[in-house]
Amino acid sequence: MDISGYVLTKNGVSGHWGMRSNKYTDRLAATGEMRMLLDNADGVFDPDDASVLTGWAINTKVKMVVTFDGVNYTRFYGKVDSIKLVNPTSYEFTAQVLVTDWMGYAYKKTLGEQSIETYRRGGELCAEIVTAVG
């Protein structure tokens, strides 16, 4: 579903990728984030509302596609991490949405029952972690 029509352009979309630079000191990515302020006047972004968009909830997959010269570029891909609804008594029916990338999932996932690996290269270690996390 396309939700671009609900994005309030005053605040727009902001965020960052996990790798802040390409320096040698950046060895591990942080969690990438995309923040959006959405028009929620119809209650379509409130998971507890009867008129919620079908499939909209925490962990809904979201991707940002930018079109330039007729070519689509996917610039961010993640899942809804949090939805903060603005108090409707303020007459501002909005939803602040935080979307995090895969590193957000990996950060929250606890690895359990893993054997101790010794004498392995870094690539092998990363493959073992990715296999364990899923």
Secondary structure, 3 states (H helix, E strand, C coil): CCCHHHECCCCCEEEECCCCCCCCCCCCCCCCEEEEEEECCCCCCCCCCCCCCCCCCCCCEEEEEEEECCEEEEEEEEEEEEEEECCHHHCCCEEEEEEECHHHHHHHCCCCCCCCCCCCCHHHHHHHHHHHHC
